Amino acid sequence: MPDLFVYGSGLAAALVLGICGWGASVIARDVSIVDALWSLFFLLMGLVYMLLIPETGPRALLVFVLLTLWAVRLSLHISRRNQGQGEDRRYRAIRADNDPGFWWKSLYLVFGLQAILAWVISLPLLGAMALPAPLGWLDALALALWCLGFAFEALADRQLAVFKAAPENAGQVMDRGLWRYSRHPNYFGEACIWWAFYLFALAAGAWWALIAPLLMTILLLRVSGVALLERDIGERRPGYRDYVARTNAFIPGPPRRAPAGGGDGR
């Protein structure tokens, strides 16, 4: 089971980062800052675990390197994507529902909540780093799955960014590249990454970290990912319904036949 002092120290670090992000969001009046902090919560906790665990092995170093690559890329991507866009409509809705006083309520509604979620999901990182069992075939499988997930997420993000930057694509549905096979290939890649981290933990004997990839998958599918993004997009952009009819929501697969329809401007 996890070392409670080390694990608790990870929570403390995440909460400190959350408070700092909250302070910046109050000044900017934009809590979208938390999106760029999401992956950095994990990077900070991973660093704390590496520093506090008395004995680590090659698996710990490998996991920390992979964690760093994922966290830095995702944070930079989200920062560039959100630059100059103002507060995301999701957070504007939360702000409207919680005014007056949202400036201080956001400390626990947004930043504190995400810090705690990240802390729970960080269990595989702790398990993989704290138990220095020898590397084996399960680690090789985990590395292959991580590479698949990272490639999916990074390529999907890049394809969508290039698509949205082209003026001629205004009002068109993004159904090219990886988006032809999944409506959310970036989220599929994210899920693969966290199941890979769990496999690293499992290889070290930390079977108890299973709650983390399960929770991340639920968040991606039912809470802040697919379900949230698609809640009203069919009403706002009718052409998206055709895209839904012919394209898997999450796990990539061959497109299905669907009636011809207009673009939705994802």
Protein Blocks (a to p, Z undefined) as FASTA:
>chain_A
ZZfklmmmmmmmmmmmmmmmmmmmmmnopaklmmmmmmmmmmmmmmmmmmmmmbacfklm
mmmmmmmmmmmmmmmmmmmmmgonapafklmmmmmmmcghklmmmmmmmmmmmmmmmmmm
mmmmmmmmmmccdcdfklmmmmmmmmmmmmmmmmmmmmmmmmmmpmklgoiacfehjllm
ocblmlmmmmmmmmmmmmmmmmnopamlmmmmmmmmmmmmmmmmmmmmmmmmmmmmmmlm
mmmmmpcfklgcddddddddddehZZ
